[in-house]
Amino acid sequence: MGKVVFLYRSLAYRNAAADILLKARKLPRGADRSAARRYARALRDLAQTEAWLEGRVADESRSMSRLKVAASR
């Protein structure tokens, strides 16, 4: 269940970033356009960071269970 929630949240961040970037392209050059592009980049980076963190948590839980099994022997 947790992976499904993570997937939807990650996709939501990526879709929001794409939408904001499309809107930013329609704006004239200036501060508003730059701010929208920075916001889109931040959302994209957040999605990538969460993907990395999700992988690290899964890897750590697997390695911890291996350590517990090895320690019990």
Predicted model as a PDB file, atoms N, CA, C, CB and O in Angstrom, pLDDT in the B-factor column:
MODEL        1                                                                  
ATOM      1  N   MET A   1       0.823  -1.198   0.000  1.00 49.00           N  
ATOM      2  CA  MET A   1       0.000   0.000   0.000  1.00 49.00           C  
ATOM      3  C   MET A   1       0.867   1.263   0.000  1.00 49.00           C  
ATOM      4  CB  MET A   1      -0.936  -0.002   1.211  1.00 49.00           C  
ATOM      5  O   MET A   1       0.553   2.242  -0.676  1.00 49.00           O  
ATOM      6  N   GLY A   2       1.951   1.226   0.760  1.00 60.00           N  
ATOM      7  CA  GLY A   2       2.819   2.391   0.859  1.00 60.00           C  
ATOM      8  C   GLY A   2       3.448   2.766  -0.465  1.00 60.00           C  
ATOM      9  O   GLY A   2       3.615   3.948  -0.766  1.00 60.00           O  
ATOM     10  N   LYS A   3       3.806   1.750  -1.272  1.00 63.00           N  
ATOM     11  CA  LYS A   3       4.437   2.032  -2.552  1.00 63.00           C  
ATOM     12  C   LYS A   3       3.449   2.666  -3.525  1.00 63.00           C  
ATOM     13  CB  LYS A   3       5.016   0.756  -3.149  1.00 63.00           C  
ATOM     14  O   LYS A   3       3.837   3.488  -4.355  1.00 63.00           O  
ATOM     15  N   VAL A   4       2.186   2.291  -3.430  1.00 64.00           N  
ATOM     16  CA  VAL A   4       1.168   2.879  -4.303  1.00 64.00           C  
ATOM     17  C   VAL A   4       0.969   4.348  -3.961  1.00 64.00           C  
ATOM     18  CB  VAL A   4      -0.168   2.114  -4.180  1.00 64.00           C  
ATOM     19  O   VAL A   4       0.872   5.193  -4.851  1.00 64.00           O  
ATOM     20  N   VAL A   5       0.908   4.648  -2.669  1.00 67.00           N  
ATOM     21  CA  VAL A   5       0.768   6.043  -2.231  1.00 67.00           C  
ATOM     22  C   VAL A   5       1.977   6.853  -2.675  1.00 67.00           C  
ATOM     23  CB  VAL A   5       0.602   6.125  -0.692  1.00 67.00           C  
ATOM     24  O   VAL A   5       1.834   7.981  -3.148  1.00 67.00           O  
ATOM     25  N   PHE A   6       3.175   6.277  -2.523  1.00 67.00           N  
ATOM     26  CA  PHE A   6       4.389   6.952  -2.954  1.00 67.00           C  
ATOM     27  C   PHE A   6       4.345   7.230  -4.451  1.00 67.00           C  
ATOM     28  CB  PHE A   6       5.622   6.116  -2.604  1.00 67.00           C  
ATOM     29  O   PHE A   6       4.703   8.322  -4.891  1.00 67.00           O  
ATOM     30  N   LEU A   7       3.911   6.254  -5.230  1.00 72.00           N  
ATOM     31  CA  LEU A   7       3.862   6.413  -6.683  1.00 72.00           C  
ATOM     32  C   LEU A   7       2.924   7.546  -7.077  1.00 72.00           C  
ATOM     33  CB  LEU A   7       3.419   5.106  -7.349  1.00 72.00           C  
ATOM     34  O   LEU A   7       3.269   8.371  -7.923  1.00 72.00           O  
ATOM     35  N   TYR A   8       1.750   7.592  -6.476  1.00 78.00           N  
ATOM     36  CA  TYR A   8       0.798   8.664  -6.792  1.00 78.00           C  
ATOM     37  C   TYR A   8       1.340  10.030  -6.392  1.00 78.00           C  
ATOM     38  CB  TYR A   8      -0.537   8.412  -6.093  1.00 78.00           C  
ATOM     39  O   TYR A   8       1.165  11.008  -7.118  1.00 78.00           O  
ATOM     40  N   ARG A   9       1.992  10.098  -5.242  1.00 80.00           N  
ATOM     41  CA  ARG A   9       2.541  11.369  -4.787  1.00 80.00           C  
ATOM     42  C   ARG A   9       3.671  11.815  -5.710  1.00 80.00           C  
ATOM     43  CB  ARG A   9       3.043  11.256  -3.334  1.00 80.00           C  
ATOM     44  O   ARG A   9       3.757  12.991  -6.061  1.00 80.00           O  
ATOM     45  N   SER A  10       4.529  10.890  -6.100  1.00 80.00           N  
ATOM     46  CA  SER A  10       5.634  11.213  -6.997  1.00 80.00           C  
ATOM     47  C   SER A  10       5.105  11.674  -8.358  1.00 80.00           C  
ATOM     48  CB  SER A  10       6.563   9.995  -7.167  1.00 80.00           C  
ATOM     49  O   SER A  10       5.605  12.645  -8.926  1.00 80.00           O  
ATOM     50  N   LEU A  11       4.110  10.985  -8.868  1.00 84.00           N  
ATOM     51  CA  LEU A  11       3.511  11.380 -10.147  1.00 84.00           C  
ATOM     52  C   LEU A  11       2.815  12.734 -10.041  1.00 84.00           C  
ATOM     53  CB  LEU A  11       2.514  10.316 -10.620  1.00 84.00           C  
ATOM     54  O   LEU A  11       2.834  13.522 -10.986  1.00 84.00           O  
ATOM     55  N   ALA A  12       2.206  13.000  -8.898  1.00 86.00           N  
ATOM     56  CA  ALA A  12       1.550  14.293  -8.707  1.00 86.00           C  
ATOM     57  C   ALA A  12       2.576  15.425  -8.737  1.00 86.00           C  
ATOM     58  CB  ALA A  12       0.771  14.313  -7.377  1.00 86.00           C  
ATOM     59  O   ALA A  12       2.328  16.470  -9.338  1.00 86.00           O  
ATOM     60  N   TYR A  13       3.729  15.222  -8.090  1.00 88.00           N  
ATOM     61  CA  TYR A  13       4.782  16.238  -8.132  1.00 88.00           C  
ATOM     62  C   TYR A  13       5.273  16.463  -9.555  1.00 88.00           C  
ATOM     63  CB  TYR A  13       5.953  15.832  -7.233  1.00 88.00           C  
ATOM     64  O   TYR A  13       5.456  17.603  -9.982  1.00 88.00           O  
ATOM     65  N   ARG A  14       5.485  15.382 -10.281  1.00 89.00           N  
ATOM     66  CA  ARG A  14       5.995  15.498 -11.653  1.00 89.00           C  
ATOM     67  C   ARG A  14       4.973  16.168 -12.577  1.00 89.00           C  
ATOM     68  CB  ARG A  14       6.364  14.109 -12.201  1.00 89.00           C  
ATOM     69  O   ARG A  14       5.333  16.995 -13.414  1.00 89.00           O  
ATOM     70  N   ASN A  15       3.704  15.807 -12.419  1.00 91.00           N  
ATOM     71  CA  ASN A  15       2.664  16.422 -13.248  1.00 91.00           C  
ATOM     72  C   ASN A  15       2.500  17.905 -12.923  1.00 91.00           C  
ATOM     73  CB  ASN A  15       1.330  15.695 -13.055  1.00 91.00           C  
ATOM     74  O   ASN A  15       2.312  18.723 -13.824  1.00 91.00           O  
ATOM     75  N   ALA A  16       2.570  18.245 -11.654  1.00 92.00           N  
ATOM     76  CA  ALA A  16       2.473  19.653 -11.261  1.00 92.00           C  
ATOM     77  C   ALA A  16       3.644  20.438 -11.832  1.00 92.00           C  
ATOM     78  CB  ALA A  16       2.433  19.792  -9.724  1.00 92.00           C  
ATOM     79  O   ALA A  16       3.472  21.564 -12.300  1.00 92.00           O  
ATOM     80  N   ALA A  17       4.837  19.847 -11.795  1.00 93.00           N  
ATOM     81  CA  ALA A  17       6.011  20.520 -12.357  1.00 93.00           C  
ATOM     82  C   ALA A  17       5.851  20.740 -13.857  1.00 93.00           C  
ATOM     83  CB  ALA A  17       7.280  19.706 -12.078  1.00 93.00           C  
ATOM     84  O   ALA A  17       6.191  21.805 -14.372  1.00 93.00           O  
ATOM     85  N   ALA A  18       5.338  19.741 -14.551  1.00 93.00           N  
ATOM     86  CA  ALA A  18       5.133  19.872 -16.002  1.00 93.00           C  
ATOM     87  C   ALA A  18       4.090  20.945 -16.312  1.00 93.00           C  
ATOM     88  CB  ALA A  18       4.698  18.522 -16.612  1.00 93.00           C  
ATOM     89  O   ALA A  18       4.269  21.738 -17.236  1.00 93.00           O  
ATOM     90  N   ASP A  19       3.007  20.969 -15.543  1.00 95.00           N  
ATOM     91  CA  ASP A  19       1.957  21.981 -15.766  1.00 95.00           C  
ATOM     92  C   ASP A  19       2.483  23.393 -15.531  1.00 95.00           C  
ATOM     93  CB  ASP A  19       0.756  21.717 -14.844  1.00 95.00           C  
ATOM     94  O   ASP A  19       2.221  24.306 -16.315  1.00 95.00           O  
ATOM     95  N   ILE A  20       3.220  23.556 -14.454  1.00 94.00           N  
ATOM     96  CA  ILE A  20       3.755  24.887 -14.137  1.00 94.00           C  
ATOM     97  C   ILE A  20       4.758  25.321 -15.201  1.00 94.00           C  
ATOM     98  CB  ILE A  20       4.422  24.891 -12.740  1.00 94.00           C  
ATOM     99  O   ILE A  20       4.797  26.490 -15.584  1.00 94.00           O  
ATOM    100  N   LEU A  21       5.562  24.384 -15.672  1.00 94.00           N  
ATOM    101  CA  LEU A  21       6.539  24.711 -16.704  1.00 94.00           C  
ATOM    102  C   LEU A  21       5.856  25.126 -18.007  1.00 94.00           C  
ATOM    103  CB  LEU A  21       7.463  23.519 -16.953  1.00 94.00           C  
ATOM    104  O   LEU A  21       6.312  26.054 -18.675  1.00 94.00           O  
ATOM    105  N   LEU A  22       4.775  24.453 -18.370  1.00 96.00           N  
ATOM    106  CA  LEU A  22       4.025  24.837 -19.571  1.00 96.00           C  
ATOM    107  C   LEU A  22       3.434  26.240 -19.429  1.00 96.00           C  
ATOM    108  CB  LEU A  22       2.904  23.823 -19.848  1.00 96.00           C  
ATOM    109  O   LEU A  22       3.465  27.036 -20.368  1.00 96.00           O  
ATOM    110  N   LYS A  23       2.900  26.527 -18.253  1.00 95.00           N  
ATOM    111  CA  LYS A  23       2.351  27.867 -18.015  1.00 95.00           C  
ATOM    112  C   LYS A  23       3.445  28.926 -18.028  1.00 95.00           C  
ATOM    113  CB  LYS A  23       1.605  27.908 -16.679  1.00 95.00           C  
ATOM    114  O   LYS A  23       3.235  30.042 -18.504  1.00 95.00           O  
ATOM    115  N   ALA A  24       4.625  28.565 -17.498  1.00 95.00           N  
ATOM    116  CA  ALA A  24       5.742  29.515 -17.461  1.00 95.00           C  
ATOM    117  C   ALA A  24       6.215  29.860 -18.874  1.00 95.00           C  
ATOM    118  CB  ALA A  24       6.912  28.938 -16.639  1.00 95.00           C  
ATOM    119  O   ALA A  24       6.624  30.991 -19.137  1.00 95.00           O  
ATOM    120  N   ARG A  25       6.157  28.895 -19.768  1.00 94.00           N  
ATOM    121  CA  ARG A  25       6.583  29.151 -21.149  1.00 94.00           C  
ATOM    122  C   ARG A  25       5.683  30.150 -21.854  1.00 94.00           C  
ATOM    123  CB  ARG A  25       6.613  27.857 -21.935  1.00 94.00           C  
ATOM    124  O   ARG A  25       6.118  30.836 -22.779  1.00 94.00           O  
ATOM    125  N   LYS A  26       4.442  30.234 -21.426  1.00 95.00           N  
ATOM    126  CA  LYS A  26       3.498  31.166 -22.039  1.00 95.00           C  
ATOM    127  C   LYS A  26       3.637  32.580 -21.496  1.00 95.00           C  
ATOM    128  CB  LYS A  26       2.086  30.681 -21.826  1.00 95.00           C  
ATOM    129  O   LYS A  26       3.157  33.536 -22.106  1.00 95.00           O  
ATOM    130  N   LEU A  27       4.298  32.713 -20.345  1.00 95.00           N  
ATOM    131  CA  LEU A  27       4.469  34.038 -19.744  1.00 95.00           C  
ATOM    132  C   LEU A  27       5.573  34.824 -20.452  1.00 95.00           C  
ATOM    133  CB  LEU A  27       4.793  33.908 -18.245  1.00 95.00           C  
ATOM    134  O   LEU A  27       6.513  34.235 -20.985  1.00 95.00           O  
ATOM    135  N   PRO A  28       5.458  36.143 -20.458  1.00 96.00           N  
ATOM    136  CA  PRO A  28       6.564  36.933 -21.017  1.00 96.00           C  
ATOM    137  C   PRO A  28       7.784  36.842 -20.095  1.00 96.00           C  
ATOM    138  CB  PRO A  28       6.137  38.423 -21.211  1.00 96.00           C  
ATOM    139  O   PRO A  28       7.657  36.572 -18.901  1.00 96.00           O  
ATOM    140  N   ARG A  29       8.945  37.067 -20.661  1.00 95.00           N  
ATOM    141  CA  ARG A  29      10.171  36.996 -19.872  1.00 95.00           C  
ATOM    142  C   ARG A  29      10.106  37.996 -18.726  1.00 95.00           C  
ATOM    143  CB  ARG A  29      11.410  37.264 -20.755  1.00 95.00           C  
ATOM    144  O   ARG A  29       9.638  39.122 -18.888  1.00 95.00           O  
ATOM    145  N   GLY A  30      10.576  37.569 -17.589  1.00 96.00           N  
ATOM    146  CA  GLY A  30      10.573  38.450 -16.427  1.00 96.00           C  
ATOM    147  C   GLY A  30      10.586  37.652 -15.140  1.00 96.00           C  
ATOM    148  O   GLY A  30      10.864  36.453 -15.122  1.00 96.00           O  
ATOM    149  N   ALA A  31      10.277  38.353 -14.068  1.00 96.00           N  
ATOM    150  CA  ALA A  31      10.358  37.758 -12.738  1.00 96.00           C  
ATOM    151  C   ALA A  31       9.320  36.650 -12.528  1.00 96.00           C  
ATOM    152  CB  ALA A  31      10.179  38.833 -11.683  1.00 96.00           C  
ATOM    153  O   ALA A  31       9.623  35.630 -11.909  1.00 96.00           O  
ATOM    154  N   ASP A  32       8.101  36.842 -13.039  1.00 96.00           N  
ATOM    155  CA  ASP A  32       7.059  35.823 -12.868  1.00 96.00           C  
ATOM    156  C   ASP A  32       7.424  34.529 -13.572  1.00 96.00           C  
ATOM    157  CB  ASP A  32       5.723  36.336 -13.392  1.00 96.00           C  
ATOM    158  O   ASP A  32       7.241  33.441 -13.025  1.00 96.00           O  
ATOM    159  N   ARG A  33       7.936  34.648 -14.774  1.00 96.00           N  
ATOM    160  CA  ARG A  33       8.335  33.469 -15.543  1.00 96.00           C  
ATOM    161  C   ARG A  33       9.488  32.737 -14.848  1.00 96.00           C  
ATOM    162  CB  ARG A  33       8.744  33.875 -16.979  1.00 96.00           C  
ATOM    163  O   ARG A  33       9.485  31.510 -14.754  1.00 96.00           O  
ATOM    164  N   SER A  34      10.451  33.483 -14.373  1.00 96.00           N  
ATOM    165  CA  SER A  34      11.591  32.875 -13.684  1.00 96.00           C  
ATOM    166  C   SER A  34      11.149  32.171 -12.394  1.00 96.00           C  
ATOM    167  CB  SER A  34      12.651  33.945 -13.366  1.00 96.00           C  
ATOM    168  O   SER A  34      11.615  31.075 -12.082  1.00 96.00           O  
ATOM    169  N   ALA A  35      10.259  32.807 -11.664  1.00 96.00           N  
ATOM    170  CA  ALA A  35       9.765  32.213 -10.422  1.00 96.00           C  
ATOM    171  C   ALA A  35       9.004  30.915 -10.706  1.00 96.00           C  
ATOM    172  CB  ALA A  35       8.857  33.209  -9.673  1.00 96.00           C  
ATOM    173  O   ALA A  35       9.159  29.932  -9.981  1.00 96.00           O  
ATOM    174  N   ALA A  36       8.196  30.911 -11.746  1.00 96.00           N  
ATOM    175  CA  ALA A  36       7.439  29.708 -12.097  1.00 96.00           C  
ATOM    176  C   ALA A  36       8.389  28.584 -12.518  1.00 96.00           C  
ATOM    177  CB  ALA A  36       6.429  30.012 -13.230  1.00 96.00           C  
ATOM    178  O   ALA A  36       8.168  27.423 -12.175  1.00 96.00           O  
ATOM    179  N   ARG A  37       9.429  28.924 -13.251  1.00 96.00           N  
ATOM    180  CA  ARG A  37      10.398  27.908 -13.672  1.00 96.00           C  
ATOM    181  C   ARG A  37      11.174  27.350 -12.484  1.00 96.00           C  
ATOM    182  CB  ARG A  37      11.368  28.494 -14.697  1.00 96.00           C  
ATOM    183  O   ARG A  37      11.455  26.153 -12.436  1.00 96.00           O  
ATOM    184  N   ARG A  38      11.522  28.210 -11.523  1.00 96.00           N  
ATOM    185  CA  ARG A  38      12.204  27.737 -10.319  1.00 96.00           C  
ATOM    186  C   ARG A  38      11.296  26.814  -9.497  1.00 96.00           C  
ATOM    187  CB  ARG A  38      12.660  28.930  -9.463  1.00 96.00           C  
ATOM    188  O   ARG A  38      11.747  25.808  -8.950  1.00 96.00           O  
ATOM    189  N   TYR A  39      10.027  27.171  -9.422  1.00 95.00           N  
ATOM    190  CA  TYR A  39       9.062  26.355  -8.684  1.00 95.00           C  
ATOM    191  C   TYR A  39       8.907  24.986  -9.342  1.00 95.00           C  
ATOM    192  CB  TYR A  39       7.696  27.069  -8.604  1.00 95.00           C  
ATOM    193  O   TYR A  39       8.864  23.966  -8.655  1.00 95.00           O  
ATOM    194  N   ALA A  40       8.823  24.963 -10.665  1.00 94.00           N  
ATOM    195  CA  ALA A  40       8.713  23.698 -11.388  1.00 94.00           C  
ATOM    196  C   ALA A  40       9.962  22.844 -11.174  1.00 94.00           C  
ATOM    197  CB  ALA A  40       8.492  23.954 -12.890  1.00 94.00           C  
ATOM    198  O   ALA A  40       9.858  21.632 -10.984  1.00 94.00           O  
ATOM    199  N   ARG A  41      11.128  23.458 -11.204  1.00 94.00           N  
ATOM    200  CA  ARG A  41      12.372  22.728 -10.979  1.00 94.00           C  
ATOM    201  C   ARG A  41      12.417  22.169  -9.561  1.00 94.00           C  
ATOM    202  CB  ARG A  41      13.583  23.638 -11.233  1.00 94.00           C  
ATOM    203  O   ARG A  41      12.893  21.054  -9.348  1.00 94.00           O  
ATOM    204  N   ALA A  42      11.930  22.932  -8.596  1.00 93.00           N  
ATOM    205  CA  ALA A  42      11.916  22.471  -7.212  1.00 93.00           C  
ATOM    206  C   ALA A  42      10.989  21.267  -7.044  1.00 93.00           C  
ATOM    207  CB  ALA A  42      11.483  23.606  -6.277  1.00 93.00           C  
ATOM    208  O   ALA A  42      11.317  20.323  -6.326  1.00 93.00           O  
ATOM    209  N   LEU A  43       9.836  21.301  -7.705  1.00 91.00           N  
ATOM    210  CA  LEU A  43       8.923  20.158  -7.623  1.00 91.00           C  
ATOM    211  C   LEU A  43       9.536  18.910  -8.258  1.00 91.00           C  
ATOM    212  CB  LEU A  43       7.591  20.491  -8.305  1.00 91.00           C  
ATOM    213  O   LEU A  43       9.392  17.805  -7.735  1.00 91.00           O  
ATOM    214  N   ARG A  44      10.212  19.094  -9.376  1.00 89.00           N  
ATOM    215  CA  ARG A  44      10.865  17.965 -10.038  1.00 89.00           C  
ATOM    216  C   ARG A  44      11.962  17.384  -9.143  1.00 89.00           C  
ATOM    217  CB  ARG A  44      11.456  18.403 -11.399  1.00 89.00           C  
ATOM    218  O   ARG A  44      12.089  16.166  -9.014  1.00 89.00           O  
ATOM    219  N   ASP A  45      12.746  18.263  -8.533  1.00 90.00           N  
ATOM    220  CA  ASP A  45      13.804  17.801  -7.638  1.00 90.00           C  
ATOM    221  C   ASP A  45      13.229  17.103  -6.410  1.00 90.00           C  
ATOM    222  CB  ASP A  45      14.683  18.974  -7.209  1.00 90.00           C  
ATOM    223  O   ASP A  45      13.804  16.129  -5.925  1.00 90.00           O  
ATOM    224  N   LEU A  46      12.108  17.591  -5.909  1.00 88.00           N  
ATOM    225  CA  LEU A  46      11.452  16.960  -4.771  1.00 88.00           C  
ATOM    226  C   LEU A  46      11.013  15.543  -5.116  1.00 88.00           C  
ATOM    227  CB  LEU A  46      10.249  17.791  -4.318  1.00 88.00           C  
ATOM    228  O   LEU A  46      11.180  14.626  -4.312  1.00 88.00           O  
ATOM    229  N   ALA A  47      10.456  15.362  -6.303  1.00 85.00           N  
ATOM    230  CA  ALA A  47      10.039  14.024  -6.732  1.00 85.00           C  
ATOM    231  C   ALA A  47      11.242  13.092  -6.825  1.00 85.00           C  
ATOM    232  CB  ALA A  47       9.313  14.092  -8.089  1.00 85.00           C  
ATOM    233  O   ALA A  47      11.155  11.929  -6.429  1.00 85.00           O  
ATOM    234  N   GLN A  48      12.357  13.588  -7.341  1.00 84.00           N  
ATOM    235  CA  GLN A  48      13.557  12.759  -7.447  1.00 84.00           C  
ATOM    236  C   GLN A  48      14.131  12.433  -6.079  1.00 84.00           C  
ATOM    237  CB  GLN A  48      14.610  13.458  -8.295  1.00 84.00           C  
ATOM    238  O   GLN A  48      14.584  11.312  -5.845  1.00 84.00           O  
ATOM    239  N   THR A  49      14.115  13.399  -5.178  1.00 84.00           N  
ATOM    240  CA  THR A  49      14.633  13.177  -3.830  1.00 84.00           C  
ATOM    241  C   THR A  49      13.777  12.158  -3.091  1.00 84.00           C  
ATOM    242  CB  THR A  49      14.684  14.496  -3.044  1.00 84.00           C  
ATOM    243  O   THR A  49      14.307  11.283  -2.405  1.00 84.00           O  
ATOM    244  N   GLU A  50      12.475  12.263  -3.225  1.00 79.00           N  
ATOM    245  CA  GLU A  50      11.603  11.299  -2.565  1.00 79.00           C  
ATOM    246  C   GLU A  50      11.797   9.911  -3.140  1.00 79.00           C  
ATOM    247  CB  GLU A  50      10.147  11.719  -2.694  1.00 79.00           C  
ATOM    248  O   GLU A  50      11.737   8.926  -2.403  1.00 79.00           O  
ATOM    249  N   ALA A  51      12.028   9.811  -4.437  1.00 72.00           N  
ATOM    250  CA  ALA A  51      12.292   8.503  -5.038  1.00 72.00           C  
ATOM    251  C   ALA A  51      13.566   7.916  -4.462  1.00 72.00           C  
ATOM    252  CB  ALA A  51      12.396   8.613  -6.571  1.00 72.00           C  
ATOM    253  O   ALA A  51      13.629   6.720  -4.175  1.00 72.00           O  
ATOM    254  N   TRP A  52      14.579   8.747  -4.293  1.00 73.00           N  
ATOM    255  CA  TRP A  52      15.837   8.279  -3.731  1.00 73.00           C  
ATOM    256  C   TRP A  52      15.641   7.845  -2.285  1.00 73.00           C  
ATOM    257  CB  TRP A  52      16.909   9.373  -3.822  1.00 73.00           C  
ATOM    258  O   TRP A  52      16.128   6.793  -1.871  1.00 73.00           O  
ATOM    259  N   LEU A  53      14.921   8.665  -1.519  1.00 72.00           N  
ATOM    260  CA  LEU A  53      14.680   8.327  -0.122  1.00 72.00           C  
ATOM    261  C   LEU A  53      13.867   7.049   0.012  1.00 72.00           C  
ATOM    262  CB  LEU A  53      13.969   9.467   0.578  1.00 72.00           C  
ATOM    263  O   LEU A  53      14.145   6.233   0.891  1.00 72.00           O  
ATOM    264  N   GLU A  54      12.885   6.865  -0.830  1.00 72.00           N  
ATOM    265  CA  GLU A  54      12.062   5.658  -0.783  1.00 72.00           C  
ATOM    266  C   GLU A  54      12.929   4.432  -1.049  1.00 72.00           C  
ATOM    267  CB  GLU A  54      10.905   5.738  -1.809  1.00 72.00           C  
ATOM    268  O   GLU A  54      12.765   3.402  -0.395  1.00 72.00           O  
ATOM    269  N   GLY A  55      13.833   4.534  -1.987  1.00 70.00           N  
ATOM    270  CA  GLY A  55      14.737   3.428  -2.273  1.00 70.00           C  
ATOM    271  C   GLY A  55      15.678   3.161  -1.122  1.00 70.00           C  
ATOM    272  O   GLY A  55      15.958   2.005  -0.807  1.00 70.00           O  
ATOM    273  N   ARG A  56      16.177   4.220  -0.480  1.00 61.00           N  
ATOM    274  CA  ARG A  56      17.084   4.054   0.649  1.00 61.00           C  
ATOM    275  C   ARG A  56      16.374   3.401   1.830  1.00 61.00           C  
ATOM    276  CB  ARG A  56      17.668   5.406   1.065  1.00 61.00           C  
ATOM    277  O   ARG A  56      16.955   2.547   2.501  1.00 61.00           O  
ATOM    278  N   VAL A  57      15.141   3.784   2.092  1.00 55.00           N  
ATOM    279  CA  VAL A  57      14.394   3.205   3.212  1.00 55.00           C  
ATOM    280  C   VAL A  57      14.166   1.723   2.953  1.00 55.00           C  
ATOM    281  CB  VAL A  57      13.039   3.939   3.419  1.00 55.00           C  
ATOM    282  O   VAL A  57      14.307   0.902   3.859  1.00 55.00           O  
ATOM    283  N   ALA A  58      13.811   1.379   1.707  1.00 52.00           N  
ATOM    284  CA  ALA A  58      13.579  -0.024   1.377  1.00 52.00           C  
ATOM    285  C   ALA A  58      14.875  -0.817   1.505  1.00 52.00           C  
ATOM    286  CB  ALA A  58      13.005  -0.160  -0.046  1.00 52.00           C  
ATOM    287  O   ALA A  58      14.863  -1.932   2.025  1.00 52.00           O  
ATOM    288  N   ASP A  59      15.981  -0.265   1.044  1.00 53.00           N  
ATOM    289  CA  ASP A  59      17.269  -0.958   1.138  1.00 53.00           C  
ATOM    290  C   ASP A  59      17.694  -1.133   2.590  1.00 53.00           C  
ATOM    291  CB  ASP A  59      18.348  -0.192   0.366  1.00 53.00           C  
ATOM    292  O   ASP A  59      18.185  -2.197   2.966  1.00 53.00           O  
ATOM    293  N   GLU A  60      17.511  -0.100   3.412  1.00 51.00           N  
ATOM    294  CA  GLU A  60      17.919  -0.180   4.807  1.00 51.00           C  
ATOM    295  C   GLU A  60      17.089  -1.196   5.579  1.00 51.00           C  
ATOM    296  CB  GLU A  60      17.810   1.181   5.463  1.00 51.00           C  
ATOM    297  O   GLU A  60      17.617  -1.902   6.439  1.00 51.00           O  
ATOM    298  N   SER A  61      15.799  -1.276   5.282  1.00 53.00           N  
ATOM    299  CA  SER A  61      14.965  -2.241   5.999  1.00 53.00           C  
ATOM    300  C   SER A  61      15.369  -3.663   5.624  1.00 53.00           C  
ATOM    301  CB  SER A  61      13.467  -2.008   5.691  1.00 53.00           C  
ATOM    302  O   SER A  61      15.341  -4.559   6.468  1.00 53.00           O  
ATOM    303  N   ARG A  62      15.746  -3.876   4.359  1.00 55.00           N  
ATOM    304  CA  ARG A  62      16.205  -5.205   3.955  1.00 55.00           C  
ATOM    305  C   ARG A  62      17.534  -5.550   4.624  1.00 55.00           C  
ATOM    306  CB  ARG A  62      16.346  -5.281   2.427  1.00 55.00           C  
ATOM    307  O   ARG A  62      17.722  -6.671   5.098  1.00 55.00           O  
ATOM    308  N   SER A  63      18.443  -4.600   4.661  1.00 54.00           N  
ATOM    309  CA  SER A  63      19.758  -4.874   5.264  1.00 54.00           C  
ATOM    310  C   SER A  63      19.630  -5.071   6.768  1.00 54.00           C  
ATOM    311  CB  SER A  63      20.744  -3.725   4.965  1.00 54.00           C  
ATOM    312  O   SER A  63      20.350  -5.887   7.345  1.00 54.00           O  
ATOM    313  N   MET A  64      18.723  -4.337   7.415  1.00 52.00           N  
ATOM    314  CA  MET A  64      18.530  -4.504   8.856  1.00 52.00           C  
ATOM    315  C   MET A  64      17.971  -5.895   9.158  1.00 52.00           C  
ATOM    316  CB  MET A  64      17.583  -3.411   9.408  1.00 52.00           C  
ATOM    317  O   MET A  64      18.377  -6.516  10.140  1.00 52.00           O  
ATOM    318  N   SER A  65      17.050  -6.393   8.335  1.00 55.00           N  
ATOM    319  CA  SER A  65      16.502  -7.729   8.577  1.00 55.00           C  
ATOM    320  C   SER A  65      17.577  -8.782   8.367  1.00 55.00           C  
ATOM    321  CB  SER A  65      15.298  -8.004   7.655  1.00 55.00           C  
ATOM    322  O   SER A  65      17.575  -9.798   9.062  1.00 55.00           O  
ATOM    323  N   ARG A  66      18.498  -8.569   7.428  1.00 55.00           N  
ATOM    324  CA  ARG A  66      19.608  -9.495   7.213  1.00 55.00           C  
ATOM    325  C   ARG A  66      20.545  -9.485   8.425  1.00 55.00           C  
ATOM    326  CB  ARG A  66      20.384  -9.125   5.924  1.00 55.00           C  
ATOM    327  O   ARG A  66      21.043 -10.531   8.841  1.00 55.00           O  
ATOM    328  N   LEU A  67      20.779  -8.293   8.985  1.00 51.00           N  
ATOM    329  CA  LEU A  67      21.646  -8.205  10.151  1.00 51.00           C  
ATOM    330  C   LEU A  67      21.025  -8.937  11.342  1.00 51.00           C  
ATOM    331  CB  LEU A  67      21.915  -6.736  10.507  1.00 51.00           C  
ATOM    332  O   LEU A  67      21.731  -9.614  12.090  1.00 51.00           O  
ATOM    333  N   LYS A  68      19.726  -8.806  11.518  1.00 54.00           N  
ATOM    334  CA  LYS A  68      19.055  -9.478  12.627  1.00 54.00           C  
ATOM    335  C   LYS A  68      19.152 -10.988  12.483  1.00 54.00           C  
ATOM    336  CB  LYS A  68      17.588  -9.050  12.707  1.00 54.00           C  
ATOM    337  O   LYS A  68      19.367 -11.696  13.466  1.00 54.00           O  
ATOM    338  N   VAL A  69      18.993 -11.487  11.248  1.00 52.00           N  
ATOM    339  CA  VAL A  69      19.093 -12.926  11.020  1.00 52.00           C  
ATOM    340  C   VAL A  69      20.515 -13.389  11.288  1.00 52.00           C  
ATOM    341  CB  VAL A  69      18.668 -13.288   9.579  1.00 52.00           C  
ATOM    342  O   VAL A  69      20.722 -14.422  11.924  1.00 52.00           O  
ATOM    343  N   ALA A  70      21.506 -12.628  10.805  1.00 52.00           N  
ATOM    344  CA  ALA A  70      22.899 -13.008  11.023  1.00 52.00           C  
ATOM    345  C   ALA A  70      23.265 -12.955  12.502  1.00 52.00           C  
ATOM    346  CB  ALA A  70      23.827 -12.099  10.224  1.00 52.00           C  
ATOM    347  O   ALA A  70      24.037 -13.790  12.974  1.00 52.00           O  
ATOM    348  N   ALA A  71      22.729 -11.997  13.232  1.00 54.00           N  
ATOM    349  CA  ALA A  71      23.025 -11.861  14.655  1.00 54.00           C  
ATOM    350  C   ALA A  71      22.403 -12.979  15.465  1.00 54.00           C  
ATOM    351  CB  ALA A  71      22.538 -10.523  15.169  1.00 54.00           C  
ATOM    352  O   ALA A  71      22.948 -13.357  16.502  1.00 54.00           O  
ATOM    353  N   SER A  72      21.290 -13.513  15.028  1.00 56.00           N  
ATOM    354  CA  SER A  72      20.618 -14.575  15.774  1.00 56.00           C  
ATOM    355  C   SER A  72      21.281 -15.919  15.583  1.00 56.00           C  
ATOM    356  CB  SER A  72      19.175 -14.665  15.365  1.00 56.00           C  
ATOM    357  O   SER A  72      21.000 -16.852  16.336  1.00 56.00           O  
ATOM    358  N   ARG A  73      22.153 -16.047  14.597  1.00 56.00           N  
ATOM    359  CA  ARG A  73      22.809 -17.344  14.348  1.00 56.00           C  
ATOM    360  C   ARG A  73      23.906 -17.598  15.292  1.00 56.00           C  
ATOM    361  CB  ARG A  73      23.338 -17.422  12.964  1.00 56.00           C  
ATOM    362  O   ARG A  73      24.556 -18.641  15.217  1.00 56.00           O  
TER     363      ARG A  73                                                      
ENDMDL                                                                          
END                                                                             
